[in-house]
Amino acid sequence: MTKVDLTVNIGKLKLRNPVMLASGTVGYGNEISEFADLSKLGAIVTKSLSLKPRKGNPPQRIVETPSGMLNAIGLANVGVEEFIKDKIPFLKQHDVPLICNIAASTVEEYVECTKILDSEEIIKAFEINVSCPNVKDGGLQFGNDLKAVAKVTEAVRTVTNKTIIIKLSPNVSYISEFAHVVKDSGGDAVSAINTLVGTSFNIFTRRPKIHNVNGGLSGPAIKPLALAKVLEISRKVEIPIIGIGGIMNWKDVIEFMIVGASAVQIGTLNFIDPTSSVKIVNELEEYCEKNNYKNISDLTASYII
Ligand SMILES: Cc1cc2nc3c(=O)[nH]c(=O)nc-3n(C[C@H](O)[C@H](O)[C@H](O)COP(=O)(O)O)c2cc1C
């Protein structure tokens, strides 16, 4: 049988396969490296980085739900400087493209973070998080506002030539309008979706199970919604899409690619089985072989409606 070409392109970024690990679910790569051979993956995306370190929200920050989980971590992270000093040396030992996810409260902070990280050769792309539902400052304040998304994208574009991916929120009426703005403002790709706003209460104490009250819902419960958002973007805007939301196995990856994703990210599944992402890459290859796809990228937006 001929060898399957699993490579995919996202802007200037060429990945060995479409499987990436999603922001916030593998730390800075260190948390998963003893379970998964990082060199077998398409890319890893860091936990959201901010200019200064953030403690995040007080606990309780995570609660399990039927078919998923709610989290309100609140963007806890070491900050860009410590990331460069303490985390990048570890990542340099692994042959895997690194995508830095950035979160900020102002346009200037997004720009400053990107500028500081841009000179690090190991960083191949930036994923700009304008869609975190769990913080008071920033997050959805940007992701819900077309003009703010345009401003952030344009501003970040002025300080880097690397691939810029804007991570979109599903907590909007028409996600394709946001993808349109990203394209028009110089962004190279979008990732869809971040988590959905949700909550959960203890019926005996009548108190929220999460200290922040609201959290972001992830996991299999959100997959149909995420697929619909990816399909909406794919039908309306010509821009590479990274599909995210509830991927639990290789079949889910194929489904995301069919509705329009060029690549995918795996999130909540890393907590259930941290070895799954590498297995999924192998299973994707088998699927392509059996179904005569020479290039996995031929699956992207191959839907028949
Ligand atoms: C515990 C946890 C922490 C997360 N932290 C971040 C983050 O820092 N930045 C970000 O852009 N997304 C973050 N996310 C969202 C994921 O990257 C992903 O978009 C979302 O979980 C949907 O994918 P999934 O259903 O496969 O988990 C986080 C998700 C979880 C579960």
PDBQT file of the ligand as one rigid body, heavy atoms in Angstrom, charges set to zero:
ROOT
HETATM    1  C1  LIG A 401      -8.843  22.525  32.155  1.00  0.00    +0.000 C 
HETATM    2  C2  LIG A 401      -8.910  23.301  30.868  1.00  0.00    +0.000 A 
HETATM    3  C3  LIG A 401      -8.116  24.435  30.742  1.00  0.00    +0.000 A 
HETATM    4  C4  LIG A 401      -8.163  25.187  29.551  1.00  0.00    +0.000 A 
HETATM    5  N1  LIG A 401      -7.357  26.290  29.422  1.00  0.00    +0.000 NA
HETATM    6  C5  LIG A 401      -7.341  26.987  28.254  1.00  0.00    +0.000 A 
HETATM    7  C6  LIG A 401      -6.445  28.085  28.078  1.00  0.00    +0.000 A 
HETATM    8  O1  LIG A 401      -5.653  28.443  28.952  1.00  0.00    +0.000 OA
HETATM    9  N2  LIG A 401      -6.510  28.761  26.897  1.00  0.00    +0.000 N 
HETATM   10  C7  LIG A 401      -7.348  28.404  25.874  1.00  0.00    +0.000 A 
HETATM   11  O2  LIG A 401      -7.336  29.034  24.814  1.00  0.00    +0.000 OA
HETATM   12  N3  LIG A 401      -8.192  27.338  26.018  1.00  0.00    +0.000 NA
HETATM   13  C8  LIG A 401      -8.203  26.634  27.167  1.00  0.00    +0.000 A 
HETATM   14  N4  LIG A 401      -9.040  25.553  27.310  1.00  0.00    +0.000 N 
HETATM   15  C9  LIG A 401      -9.960  25.191  26.204  1.00  0.00    +0.000 C 
HETATM   16  C10 LIG A 401      -9.413  24.050  25.346  1.00  0.00    +0.000 C 
HETATM   17  O3  LIG A 401      -8.191  24.404  24.728  1.00  0.00    +0.000 OA
HETATM   18  C11 LIG A 401     -10.461  23.639  24.271  1.00  0.00    +0.000 C 
HETATM   19  O4  LIG A 401     -10.714  24.735  23.417  1.00  0.00    +0.000 OA
HETATM   20  C12 LIG A 401     -11.772  23.167  24.884  1.00  0.00    +0.000 C 
HETATM   21  O5  LIG A 401     -11.546  22.424  26.064  1.00  0.00    +0.000 OA
HETATM   22  C13 LIG A 401     -12.630  22.344  23.920  1.00  0.00    +0.000 C 
HETATM   23  O6  LIG A 401     -11.979  21.169  23.528  1.00  0.00    +0.000 OA
HETATM   24  P1  LIG A 401     -12.249  19.726  24.236  1.00  0.00    +0.000 P 
HETATM   25  O7  LIG A 401     -13.742  19.542  24.287  1.00  0.00    +0.000 OA
HETATM   26  O8  LIG A 401     -11.534  18.746  23.385  1.00  0.00    +0.000 OA
HETATM   27  O9  LIG A 401     -11.663  19.829  25.611  1.00  0.00    +0.000 OA
HETATM   28  C14 LIG A 401      -9.021  24.788  28.489  1.00  0.00    +0.000 A 
HETATM   29  C15 LIG A 401      -9.806  23.642  28.637  1.00  0.00    +0.000 A 
HETATM   30  C16 LIG A 401      -9.758  22.888  29.798  1.00  0.00    +0.000 A 
HETATM   31  C17 LIG A 401     -10.614  21.657  29.911  1.00  0.00    +0.000 C 
ENDROOT
TORSDOF 0
